[in-house]
Amino acid sequence: MARVVVDVMLKPEILDPQGKAVQGALPRLGFSGVSDVRQGKRFELEIDGDATDETLARVHEIAETLLSNPVIEDYAVHVEGGSASAKHRA
Amino acid sequence: MARVVVDVMLKPEILDPQGKAVQGALPRLGFSGVSDVRQGKRFELEIDGDATDETLARVHEIAETLLSNPVIEDYAVHVEGGSASAKHRA
């Protein structure tokens, strides 16, 4: 079993209202020193067997077709516990 | 500037309908070999200055009070590009 994580974030040029809402709430709660907040999605996929290159290629396909919208989102794939991480800007 | 990431996931014992929906869609798209999918939130906080211990303590406070619901969610804090990562199970 391997756990592969897919992080999906809005592209930097896309306005992130949820992140702005969190950022706006911070001073009211007494937190300062945070210049920007962006919110995205995190998917944890439990994969049968090892995280081979072929498996990771399939996860990239899943990330591109099901987990993210390539028009407005970027995604990054990494094996939890592994160092290698592949970012993908569509 | 430092980027601190807060990952918020439902506790393992909590049913994750979004994750189940993604998992259910995978076979229809021809993907097999994925035994479980869980979906959570990822926050990227841009911090003024370095990610000192004091700053990370404040991010933990933000994560606990604003970004997660400690009753049903766990969170993990890590500095992007940094190795250290602190998981927190409430």
N, CA and C atoms of all chains as a GROMACS GRO file, in nm:
protein
  540
    1MET      N    1   0.084  -0.119   0.000
    1MET     CA    2   0.000   0.000   0.000
    1MET      C    3   0.088   0.125   0.000
    2ALA      N    4   0.049   0.223  -0.078
    2ALA     CA    5   0.120   0.351  -0.077
    2ALA      C    6   0.015   0.460  -0.070
    3ARG      N    7   0.050   0.570  -0.005
    3ARG     CA    8  -0.043   0.683  -0.002
    3ARG      C    9   0.012   0.793  -0.092
    4VAL      N   10  -0.065   0.824  -0.194
    4VAL     CA   11  -0.026   0.930  -0.287
    4VAL      C   12  -0.117   1.050  -0.261
    5VAL      N   13  -0.056   1.168  -0.246
    5VAL     CA   14  -0.132   1.289  -0.215
    5VAL      C   15  -0.138   1.378  -0.339
    6VAL      N   16  -0.257   1.427  -0.369
    6VAL     CA   17  -0.275   1.522  -0.478
    6VAL      C   18  -0.324   1.654  -0.416
    7ASP      N   19  -0.244   1.757  -0.432
    7ASP     CA   20  -0.283   1.890  -0.383
    7ASP      C   21  -0.331   1.972  -0.503
    8VAL      N   22  -0.450   2.026  -0.491
    8VAL     CA   23  -0.508   2.106  -0.600
    8VAL      C   24  -0.528   2.248  -0.550
    9MET      N   25  -0.464   2.345  -0.618
    9MET     CA   26  -0.476   2.485  -0.578
    9MET      C   27  -0.520   2.568  -0.699
   10LEU      N   28  -0.593   2.676  -0.672
   10LEU     CA   29  -0.627   2.768  -0.780
   10LEU      C   30  -0.497   2.826  -0.838
   11LYS      N   31  -0.496   2.851  -0.968
   11LYS     CA   32  -0.379   2.915  -1.028
   11LYS      C   33  -0.356   3.051  -0.962
   12PRO      N   34  -0.230   3.096  -0.951
   12PRO     CA   35  -0.200   3.222  -0.879
   12PRO      C   36  -0.280   3.341  -0.933
   13GLU      N   37  -0.307   3.339  -1.064
   13GLU     CA   38  -0.374   3.456  -1.123
   13GLU      C   39  -0.526   3.456  -1.099
   14ILE      N   40  -0.578   3.348  -1.043
   14ILE     CA   41  -0.722   3.337  -1.020
   14ILE      C   42  -0.755   3.388  -0.879
   15LEU      N   43  -0.857   3.474  -0.868
   15LEU     CA   44  -0.899   3.528  -0.737
   15LEU      C   45  -0.948   3.411  -0.649
   16ASP      N   46  -0.907   3.413  -0.521
   16ASP     CA   47  -0.944   3.305  -0.429
   16ASP      C   48  -1.030   3.362  -0.317
   17PRO      N   49  -1.163   3.369  -0.337
   17PRO     CA   50  -1.248   3.432  -0.235
   17PRO      C   51  -1.242   3.364  -0.098
   18GLN      N   52  -1.229   3.229  -0.099
   18GLN     CA   53  -1.223   3.159   0.031
   18GLN      C   54  -1.096   3.199   0.107
   19GLY      N   55  -0.986   3.204   0.034
   19GLY     CA   56  -0.861   3.245   0.097
   19GLY      C   57  -0.870   3.388   0.150
   20LYS      N   58  -0.933   3.476   0.070
   20LYS     CA   59  -0.950   3.616   0.113
   20LYS      C   60  -1.036   3.623   0.240
   21ALA      N   61  -1.140   3.538   0.247
   21ALA     CA   62  -1.228   3.539   0.365
   21ALA      C   63  -1.149   3.499   0.489
   22VAL      N   64  -1.065   3.396   0.476
   22VAL     CA   65  -0.984   3.352   0.590
   22VAL      C   66  -0.886   3.463   0.629
   23GLN      N   67  -0.823   3.523   0.526
   23GLN     CA   68  -0.726   3.629   0.552
   23GLN      C   69  -0.791   3.747   0.626
   24GLY      N   70  -0.916   3.778   0.584
   24GLY     CA   71  -0.988   3.889   0.646
   24GLY      C   72  -1.023   3.862   0.792
   25ALA      N   73  -1.042   3.734   0.825
   25ALA     CA   74  -1.083   3.700   0.963
   25ALA      C   75  -0.965   3.702   1.059
   26LEU      N   76  -0.844   3.684   1.008
   26LEU     CA   77  -0.728   3.673   1.097
   26LEU      C   78  -0.710   3.792   1.191
   27PRO      N   79  -0.712   3.918   1.138
   27PRO     CA   80  -0.690   4.030   1.232
   27PRO      C   81  -0.798   4.036   1.340
   28ARG      N   82  -0.922   4.000   1.303
   28ARG     CA   83  -1.032   4.003   1.404
   28ARG      C   84  -1.004   3.904   1.516
   29LEU      N   85  -0.927   3.798   1.484
   29LEU     CA   86  -0.896   3.698   1.588
   29LEU      C   87  -0.761   3.728   1.655
   30GLY      N   88  -0.705   3.846   1.618
   30GLY     CA   89  -0.582   3.886   1.683
   30GLY      C   90  -0.455   3.832   1.620
   31PHE      N   91  -0.467   3.779   1.496
   31PHE     CA   92  -0.348   3.727   1.430
   31PHE      C   93  -0.300   3.829   1.327
   32SER      N   94  -0.171   3.861   1.333
   32SER     CA   95  -0.116   3.952   1.232
   32SER      C   96   0.003   3.883   1.166
   33GLY      N   97   0.060   3.948   1.064
   33GLY     CA   98   0.182   3.894   1.003
   33GLY      C   99   0.157   3.790   0.897
   34VAL      N  100   0.031   3.774   0.853
   34VAL     CA  101   0.000   3.679   0.744
   34VAL      C  102  -0.043   3.762   0.624
   35SER      N  103   0.043   3.766   0.520
   35SER     CA  104   0.016   3.858   0.409
   35SER      C  105  -0.078   3.798   0.304
   36ASP      N  106  -0.091   3.668   0.298
   36ASP     CA  107  -0.185   3.610   0.200
   36ASP      C  108  -0.225   3.470   0.246
   37VAL      N  109  -0.346   3.431   0.211
   37VAL     CA  110  -0.396   3.296   0.242
   37VAL      C  111  -0.463   3.242   0.116
   38ARG      N  112  -0.427   3.121   0.077
   38ARG     CA  113  -0.494   3.057  -0.036
   38ARG      C  114  -0.545   2.921   0.010
   39GLN      N  115  -0.666   2.889  -0.034
   39GLN     CA  116  -0.727   2.762   0.008
   39GLN      C  117  -0.743   2.673  -0.114
   40GLY      N  118  -0.712   2.542  -0.095
   40GLY     CA  119  -0.729   2.445  -0.204
   40GLY      C  120  -0.776   2.313  -0.148
   41LYS      N  121  -0.763   2.209  -0.229
   41LYS     CA  122  -0.810   2.076  -0.190
   41LYS      C  123  -0.691   1.981  -0.180
   42ARG      N  124  -0.706   1.887  -0.087
   42ARG     CA  125  -0.603   1.783  -0.069
   42ARG      C  126  -0.671   1.647  -0.080
   43PHE      N  127  -0.619   1.562  -0.167
   43PHE     CA  128  -0.673   1.426  -0.183
   43PHE      C  129  -0.567   1.327  -0.140
   44GLU      N  130  -0.607   1.229  -0.059
   44GLU     CA  131  -0.517   1.121  -0.020
   44GLU      C  132  -0.568   0.993  -0.085
   45LEU      N  133  -0.490   0.936  -0.176
   45LEU     CA  134  -0.529   0.814  -0.246
   45LEU      C  135  -0.448   0.697  -0.191
   46GLU      N  136  -0.518   0.596  -0.142
   46GLU     CA  137  -0.451   0.474  -0.097
   46GLU      C  138  -0.440   0.382  -0.219
   47ILE      N  139  -0.316   0.354  -0.258
   47ILE     CA  140  -0.290   0.279  -0.381
   47ILE      C  141  -0.252   0.136  -0.344
   48ASP      N  142  -0.311   0.036  -0.413
   48ASP     CA  143  -0.271  -0.103  -0.395
   48ASP      C  144  -0.129  -0.119  -0.449
   49GLY      N  145  -0.041  -0.183  -0.372
   49GLY     CA  146   0.095  -0.204  -0.420
   49GLY      C  147   0.180  -0.080  -0.403
   50ASP      N  148   0.298  -0.078  -0.468
   50ASP     CA  149   0.392   0.033  -0.452
   50ASP      C  150   0.359   0.148  -0.547
   51ALA      N  151   0.416   0.264  -0.514
   51ALA     CA  152   0.394   0.382  -0.598
   51ALA      C  153   0.498   0.382  -0.711
   52THR      N  154   0.476   0.295  -0.808
   52THR     CA  155   0.569   0.286  -0.921
   52THR      C  156   0.548   0.406  -1.015
   53ASP      N  157   0.638   0.424  -1.111
   53ASP     CA  158   0.622   0.534  -1.208
   53ASP      C  159   0.491   0.519  -1.283
   54GLU      N  160   0.454   0.394  -1.313
   54GLU     CA  161   0.331   0.370  -1.388
   54GLU      C  162   0.210   0.412  -1.304
   55THR      N  163   0.216   0.378  -1.173
   55THR     CA  164   0.106   0.417  -1.083
   55THR      C  165   0.097   0.569  -1.074
   56LEU      N  166   0.212   0.634  -1.062
   56LEU     CA  167   0.211   0.780  -1.049
   56LEU      C  168   0.159   0.845  -1.178
   57ALA      N  169   0.190   0.783  -1.292
   57ALA     CA  170   0.138   0.838  -1.419
   57ALA      C  171  -0.015   0.830  -1.418
   58ARG      N  172  -0.065   0.719  -1.363
   58ARG     CA  173  -0.212   0.705  -1.356
   58ARG      C  174  -0.271   0.809  -1.261
   59VAL      N  175  -0.201   0.835  -1.150
   59VAL     CA  176  -0.253   0.935  -1.054
   59VAL      C  177  -0.256   1.073  -1.120
   60HIS      N  178  -0.153   1.101  -1.202
   60HIS     CA  179  -0.153   1.229  -1.274
   60HIS      C  180  -0.277   1.237  -1.364
   61GLU      N  181  -0.310   1.126  -1.429
   61GLU     CA  182  -0.429   1.124  -1.517
   61GLU      C  183  -0.555   1.148  -1.435
   62ILE      N  184  -0.564   1.082  -1.318
   62ILE     CA  185  -0.680   1.100  -1.229
   62ILE      C  186  -0.687   1.246  -1.185
   63ALA      N  187  -0.572   1.303  -1.149
   63ALA     CA  188  -0.569   1.442  -1.101
   63ALA      C  189  -0.616   1.537  -1.211
   64GLU      N  190  -0.573   1.510  -1.333
   64GLU     CA  191  -0.605   1.600  -1.444
   64GLU      C  192  -0.751   1.588  -1.487
   65THR      N  193  -0.805   1.464  -1.484
   65THR     CA  194  -0.941   1.445  -1.538
   65THR      C  195  -1.051   1.455  -1.434
   66LEU      N  196  -1.017   1.420  -1.308
   66LEU     CA  197  -1.125   1.409  -1.209
   66LEU      C  198  -1.109   1.505  -1.091
   67LEU      N  199  -0.985   1.525  -1.048
   67LEU     CA  200  -0.965   1.598  -0.922
   67LEU      C  201  -0.942   1.748  -0.943
   68SER      N  202  -0.908   1.788  -1.062
   68SER     CA  203  -0.881   1.932  -1.080
   68SER      C  204  -0.943   1.981  -1.212
   69ASN      N  205  -0.958   2.113  -1.219
   69ASN     CA  206  -1.005   2.177  -1.342
   69ASN      C  207  -0.884   2.248  -1.403
   70PRO      N  208  -0.823   2.189  -1.506
   70PRO     CA  209  -0.697   2.243  -1.558
   70PRO      C  210  -0.705   2.388  -1.604
   71VAL      N  211  -0.827   2.438  -1.628
   71VAL     CA  212  -0.840   2.577  -1.676
   71VAL      C  213  -0.805   2.675  -1.564
   72ILE      N  214  -0.845   2.643  -1.440
   72ILE     CA  215  -0.825   2.740  -1.330
   72ILE      C  216  -0.740   2.683  -1.216
   73GLU      N  217  -0.705   2.555  -1.224
   73GLU     CA  218  -0.632   2.495  -1.112
   73GLU      C  219  -0.502   2.430  -1.156
   74ASP      N  220  -0.404   2.432  -1.065
   74ASP     CA  221  -0.280   2.355  -1.080
   74ASP      C  222  -0.286   2.241  -0.979
   75TYR      N  223  -0.212   2.133  -1.006
   75TYR     CA  224  -0.209   2.027  -0.905
   75TYR      C  225  -0.065   1.979  -0.887
   76ALA      N  226  -0.041   1.919  -0.772
   76ALA     CA  227   0.090   1.862  -0.743
   76ALA      C  228   0.067   1.723  -0.684
   77VAL      N  229   0.149   1.629  -0.726
   77VAL     CA  230   0.137   1.489  -0.682
   77VAL      C  231   0.261   1.453  -0.602
   78HIS      N  232   0.244   1.394  -0.484
   78HIS     CA  233   0.364   1.343  -0.415
   78HIS      C  234   0.326   1.220  -0.334
   79VAL      N  235   0.424   1.135  -0.317
   79VAL     CA  236   0.404   1.014  -0.237
   79VAL      C  237   0.429   1.051  -0.092
   80GLU      N  238   0.332   1.024  -0.005
   80GLU     CA  239   0.349   1.062   0.136
   80GLU      C  240   0.464   0.979   0.192
   81GLY      N  241   0.556   1.055   0.253
   81GLY     CA  242   0.672   0.986   0.307
   81GLY      C  243   0.784   0.983   0.205
   82GLY      N  244   0.752   1.008   0.078
   82GLY     CA  245   0.855   1.011  -0.028
   82GLY      C  246   0.901   1.154  -0.045
   83SER      N  247   1.020   1.175  -0.101
   83SER     CA  248   1.071   1.314  -0.115
   83SER      C  249   1.026   1.370  -0.250
   84ALA      N  250   1.021   1.282  -0.352
   84ALA     CA  251   0.994   1.334  -0.487
   84ALA      C  252   0.854   1.393  -0.493
   85SER      N  253   0.841   1.507  -0.557
   85SER     CA  254   0.706   1.563  -0.573
   85SER      C  255   0.702   1.630  -0.709
   86ALA      N  256   0.597   1.605  -0.785
   86ALA     CA  257   0.589   1.655  -0.922
   86ALA      C  258   0.476   1.757  -0.929
   87LYS      N  259   0.516   1.884  -0.951
   87LYS     CA  260   0.414   1.988  -0.965
   87LYS      C  261   0.373   1.993  -1.113
   88HIS      N  262   0.248   2.030  -1.140
   88HIS     CA  263   0.202   2.034  -1.277
   88HIS      C  264   0.123   2.161  -1.297
   89ARG      N  265   0.169   2.251  -1.385
   89ARG     CA  266   0.093   2.370  -1.422
   89ARG      C  267   0.036   2.344  -1.560
   90ALA      N  268  -0.096   2.332  -1.568
   90ALA     CA  269  -0.160   2.306  -1.698
   90ALA      C  270  -0.143   2.429  -1.787
   91MET      N  271   0.991   3.623   0.374
   91MET     CA  272   0.862   3.557   0.350
   91MET      C  273   0.877   3.406   0.361
   92ALA      N  274   0.781   3.342   0.425
   92ALA     CA  275   0.782   3.196   0.432
   92ALA      C  276   0.641   3.148   0.397
   93ARG      N  277   0.635   3.033   0.336
   93ARG     CA  278   0.502   2.977   0.309
   93ARG      C  279   0.480   2.859   0.402
   94VAL      N  280   0.378   2.871   0.484
   94VAL     CA  281   0.343   2.764   0.578
   94VAL      C  282   0.213   2.701   0.528
   95VAL      N  283   0.215   2.568   0.520
   95VAL     CA  284   0.099   2.495   0.468
   95VAL      C  285   0.026   2.427   0.583
   96VAL      N  286  -0.105   2.439   0.585
   96VAL     CA  287  -0.188   2.370   0.683
   96VAL      C  288  -0.279   2.273   0.606
   97ASP      N  289  -0.262   2.146   0.632
   97ASP     CA  290  -0.348   2.045   0.570
   97ASP      C  291  -0.452   2.000   0.672
   98VAL      N  292  -0.577   2.007   0.634
   98VAL     CA  293  -0.687   1.970   0.724
   98VAL      C  294  -0.761   1.852   0.664
   99MET      N  295  -0.765   1.740   0.738
   99MET     CA  296  -0.833   1.621   0.689
   99MET      C  297  -0.935   1.574   0.794
  100LEU      N  298  -1.043   1.512   0.747
  100LEU     CA  299  -1.137   1.452   0.842
  100LEU      C  300  -1.065   1.343   0.921
  101LYS      N  301  -1.100   1.327   1.046
  101LYS     CA  302  -1.043   1.218   1.127
  101LYS      C  303  -1.074   1.085   1.058
  102PRO      N  304  -0.985   0.985   1.072
  102PRO     CA  305  -1.004   0.858   1.002
  102PRO      C  306  -1.139   0.793   1.032
  103GLU      N  307  -1.188   0.814   1.156
  103GLU     CA  308  -1.312   0.744   1.194
  103GLU      C  309  -1.437   0.815   1.140
  104ILE      N  310  -1.420   0.932   1.079
  104ILE     CA  311  -1.534   1.008   1.027
  104ILE      C  312  -1.558   0.970   0.880
  105LEU      N  313  -1.682   0.940   0.844
  105LEU     CA  314  -1.717   0.908   0.705
  105LEU      C  315  -1.687   1.028   0.615
  106ASP      N  316  -1.627   1.002   0.498
  106ASP     CA  317  -1.589   1.110   0.406
  106ASP      C  318  -1.667   1.094   0.276
  107PRO      N  319  -1.788   1.151   0.266
  107PRO     CA  320  -1.871   1.130   0.147
  107PRO      C  321  -1.807   1.181   0.018
  108GLN      N  322  -1.732   1.292   0.028
  108GLN     CA  323  -1.667   1.345  -0.093
  108GLN      C  324  -1.562   1.246  -0.143
  109GLY      N  325  -1.485   1.195  -0.050
  109GLY     CA  326  -1.384   1.096  -0.088
  109GLY      C  327  -1.447   0.973  -0.149
  110LYS      N  328  -1.558   0.929  -0.089
  110LYS     CA  329  -1.628   0.810  -0.141
  110LYS      C  330  -1.681   0.838  -0.283
  111ALA      N  331  -1.729   0.959  -0.306
  111ALA     CA  332  -1.781   0.994  -0.440
  111ALA      C  333  -1.669   0.987  -0.544
  112VAL      N  334  -1.552   1.038  -0.507
  112VAL     CA  335  -1.439   1.033  -0.601
  112VAL      C  336  -1.399   0.888  -0.624
  113GLN      N  337  -1.394   0.810  -0.514
  113GLN     CA  338  -1.354   0.670  -0.526
  113GLN      C  339  -1.451   0.593  -0.616
  114GLY      N  340  -1.580   0.625  -0.602
  114GLY     CA  341  -1.682   0.558  -0.683
  114GLY      C  342  -1.671   0.591  -0.830
  115ALA      N  343  -1.619   0.710  -0.862
  115ALA     CA  344  -1.611   0.753  -1.002
  115ALA      C  345  -1.491   0.691  -1.073
  116LEU      N  346  -1.390   0.651  -0.998
  116LEU     CA  347  -1.265   0.605  -1.061
  116LEU      C  348  -1.287   0.486  -1.155
  117PRO      N  349  -1.357   0.378  -1.111
  117PRO     CA  350  -1.375   0.264  -1.203
  117PRO      C  351  -1.449   0.304  -1.331
  118ARG      N  352  -1.544   0.396  -1.318
  118ARG     CA  353  -1.620   0.439  -1.440
  118ARG      C  354  -1.526   0.509  -1.538
  119LEU      N  355  -1.417   0.568  -1.486
  119LEU     CA  356  -1.322   0.636  -1.576
  119LEU      C  357  -1.208   0.541  -1.614
  120GLY      N  358  -1.221   0.414  -1.572
  120GLY     CA  359  -1.122   0.315  -1.614
  120GLY      C  360  -1.000   0.307  -1.524
  121PHE      N  361  -1.009   0.367  -1.404
  121PHE     CA  362  -0.895   0.361  -1.312
  121PHE      C  363  -0.922   0.254  -1.206
  122SER      N  364  -0.826   0.165  -1.186
  122SER     CA  365  -0.843   0.064  -1.080
  122SER      C  366  -0.722   0.073  -0.987
  123GLY      N  367  -0.725  -0.007  -0.880
  123GLY     CA  368  -0.607  -0.013  -0.792
  123GLY      C  369  -0.601   0.096  -0.688
  124VAL      N  370  -0.710   0.172  -0.672
  124VAL     CA  371  -0.714   0.275  -0.568
  124VAL      C  372  -0.815   0.230  -0.462
  125SER      N  373  -0.765   0.192  -0.344
  125SER     CA  374  -0.854   0.129  -0.245
  125SER      C  375  -0.928   0.230  -0.159
  126ASP      N  376  -0.879   0.353  -0.148
  126ASP     CA  377  -0.952   0.452  -0.068
  126ASP      C  378  -0.912   0.593  -0.114
  127VAL      N  379  -1.006   0.685  -0.104
  127VAL     CA  380  -0.978   0.825  -0.137
  127VAL      C  381  -1.036   0.910  -0.025
  128ARG      N  382  -0.956   1.002   0.028
  128ARG     CA  383  -1.008   1.097   0.127
  128ARG      C  384  -0.978   1.237   0.077
  129GLN      N  385  -1.076   1.328   0.099
  129GLN     CA  386  -1.060   1.466   0.052
  129GLN      C  387  -1.056   1.559   0.172
  130GLY      N  388  -0.965   1.657   0.166
  130GLY     CA  389  -0.957   1.756   0.275
  130GLY      C  390  -0.922   1.890   0.217
  131LYS      N  391  -0.880   1.981   0.306
  131LYS     CA  392  -0.849   2.117   0.264
  131LYS      C  393  -0.700   2.145   0.282
  132ARG      N  394  -0.649   2.231   0.194
  132ARG     CA  395  -0.508   2.273   0.202
  132ARG      C  396  -0.506   2.426   0.206
  133PHE      N  397  -0.437   2.480   0.307
  133PHE     CA  398  -0.425   2.625   0.317
  133PHE      C  399  -0.278   2.662   0.303
  134GLU      N  400  -0.251   2.762   0.221
  134GLU     CA  401  -0.114   2.813   0.207
  134GLU      C  402  -0.112   2.954   0.267
  135LEU      N  403  -0.036   2.971   0.374
  135LEU     CA  404  -0.026   3.101   0.442
  135LEU      C  405   0.109   3.163   0.410
  136GLU      N  406   0.104   3.283   0.354
  136GLU     CA  407   0.229   3.356   0.329
  136GLU      C  408   0.258   3.439   0.455
  137ILE      N  409   0.370   3.406   0.521
  137ILE     CA  410   0.402   3.466   0.651
  137ILE      C  411   0.510   3.573   0.629
  138ASP      N  412   0.492   3.691   0.689
  138ASP     CA  413   0.596   3.794   0.686
  138ASP      C  414   0.713   3.745   0.770
  139GLY      N  415   0.834   3.756   0.715
  139GLY     CA  416   0.951   3.714   0.792
  139GLY      C  417   0.970   3.563   0.786
  140ASP      N  418   1.058   3.510   0.873
  140ASP     CA  419   1.089   3.367   0.871
  140ASP      C  420   0.987   3.286   0.951
  141ALA      N  421   0.988   3.156   0.923
  141ALA     CA  422   0.896   3.065   0.996
  141ALA      C  423   0.963   3.023   1.126
  142THR      N  424   0.965   3.114   1.221
  142THR     CA  425   1.026   3.083   1.352
  142THR      C  426   0.932   2.994   1.433
  143ASP      N  427   0.981   2.940   1.544
  143ASP     CA  428   0.898   2.855   1.631
  143ASP      C  429   0.775   2.934   1.678
  144GLU      N  430   0.798   3.062   1.706
  144GLU     CA  431   0.688   3.145   1.756
  144GLU      C  432   0.581   3.161   1.646
  145THR      N  433   0.628   3.180   1.523
  145THR     CA  434   0.533   3.194   1.410
  145THR      C  435   0.457   3.064   1.392
  146LEU      N  436   0.527   2.952   1.398
  146LEU     CA  437   0.460   2.823   1.378
  146LEU      C  438   0.359   2.796   1.490
  147ALA      N  439   0.392   2.843   1.612
  147ALA     CA  440   0.296   2.826   1.722
  147ALA      C  441   0.169   2.904   1.690
  148ARG      N  442   0.188   3.021   1.632
  148ARG     CA  443   0.069   3.104   1.596
  148ARG      C  444  -0.010   3.036   1.485
  149VAL      N  445   0.060   2.974   1.389
  149VAL     CA  446  -0.012   2.905   1.281
  149VAL      C  447  -0.091   2.788   1.337
  150HIS      N  448  -0.033   2.719   1.435
  150HIS     CA  449  -0.108   2.610   1.500
  150HIS      C  450  -0.237   2.665   1.562
  151GLU      N  451  -0.226   2.782   1.624
  151GLU     CA  452  -0.346   2.844   1.686
  151GLU      C  453  -0.449   2.878   1.579
  152ILE      N  454  -0.401   2.935   1.467
  152ILE     CA  455  -0.491   2.969   1.355
  152ILE      C  456  -0.558   2.841   1.304
  153ALA      N  457  -0.477   2.735   1.288
  153ALA     CA  458  -0.530   2.608   1.235
  153ALA      C  459  -0.638   2.553   1.328
  154GLU      N  460  -0.613   2.562   1.458
  154GLU     CA  461  -0.705   2.504   1.555
  154GLU      C  462  -0.834   2.586   1.568
  155THR      N  463  -0.822   2.720   1.559
  155THR     CA  464  -0.940   2.804   1.587
  155THR      C  465  -1.018   2.842   1.461
  156LEU      N  466  -0.946   2.852   1.348
  156LEU     CA  467  -1.014   2.907   1.230
  156LEU      C  468  -1.021   2.809   1.112
  157LEU      N  469  -0.915   2.729   1.096
  157LEU     CA  470  -0.907   2.650   0.972
  157LEU      C  471  -0.962   2.508   0.989
  158SER      N  472  -0.975   2.461   1.111
  158SER     CA  473  -1.024   2.323   1.128
  158SER      C  474  -1.127   2.315   1.240
  159ASN      N  475  -1.204   2.207   1.237
  159ASN     CA  476  -1.299   2.179   1.346
  159ASN      C  477  -1.241   2.062   1.424
  160PRO      N  478  -1.181   2.092   1.541
  160PRO     CA  479  -1.109   1.987   1.615
  160PRO      C  480  -1.195   1.866   1.651
  161VAL      N  481  -1.327   1.880   1.647
  161VAL     CA  482  -1.413   1.766   1.684
  161VAL      C  483  -1.406   1.658   1.575
  162ILE      N  484  -1.401   1.698   1.448
  162ILE     CA  485  -1.406   1.599   1.340
  162ILE      C  486  -1.284   1.602   1.248
  163GLU      N  487  -1.194   1.698   1.269
  163GLU     CA  488  -1.080   1.711   1.178
  163GLU      C  489  -0.947   1.710   1.252
  164ASP      N  490  -0.844   1.657   1.182
  164ASP     CA  491  -0.706   1.668   1.227
  164ASP      C  492  -0.637   1.766   1.132
  165TYR      N  493  -0.528   1.829   1.179
  165TYR     CA  494  -0.455   1.916   1.087
  165TYR      C  495  -0.305   1.889   1.100
  166ALA      N  496  -0.233   1.925   0.996
  166ALA     CA  497  -0.087   1.913   0.997
  166ALA      C  498  -0.030   2.043   0.944
  167VAL      N  499   0.077   2.089   1.005
  167VAL     CA  500   0.140   2.216   0.967
  167VAL      C  501   0.280   2.185   0.918
  168HIS      N  502   0.317   2.238   0.801
  168HIS     CA  503   0.458   2.224   0.761
  168HIS      C  504   0.501   2.346   0.681
  169VAL      N  505   0.628   2.376   0.688
  169VAL     CA  506   0.683   2.488   0.612
  169VAL      C  507   0.716   2.435   0.474
  170GLU      N  508   0.662   2.499   0.370
  170GLU     CA  509   0.689   2.451   0.234
  170GLU      C  510   0.837   2.468   0.206
  171GLY      N  511   0.895   2.353   0.162
  171GLY     CA  512   1.039   2.357   0.138
  171GLY      C  513   1.114   2.313   0.262
  172GLY      N  514   1.047   2.310   0.378
  172GLY     CA  515   1.112   2.268   0.503
  172GLY      C  516   1.084   2.120   0.522
  173SER      N  517   1.167   2.050   0.600
  173SER     CA  518   1.144   1.905   0.619
  173SER      C  519   1.050   1.884   0.736
  174ALA      N  520   1.063   1.970   0.839
  174ALA     CA  521   0.988   1.942   0.962
  174ALA      C  522   0.838   1.957   0.935
  175SER      N  523   0.761   1.864   0.989
  175SER     CA  524   0.615   1.881   0.975
  175SER      C  525   0.552   1.831   1.104
  176ALA      N  526   0.457   1.905   1.156
  176ALA     CA  527   0.398   1.870   1.284
  176ALA      C  528   0.252   1.833   1.262
  177LYS      N  529   0.222   1.704   1.285
  177LYS     CA  530   0.083   1.658   1.273
  177LYS      C  531   0.015   1.682   1.407
  178HIS      N  532  -0.113   1.711   1.407
  178HIS     CA  533  -0.185   1.735   1.532
  178HIS      C  534  -0.316   1.660   1.529
  179ARG      N  535  -0.335   1.563   1.620
  179ARG     CA  536  -0.464   1.496   1.634
  179ARG      C  537  -0.529   1.553   1.758
  180ALA      N  538  -0.640   1.622   1.742
  180ALA     CA  539  -0.709   1.683   1.858
  180ALA      C  540  -0.770   1.572   1.942
   0.00000   0.00000   0.00000
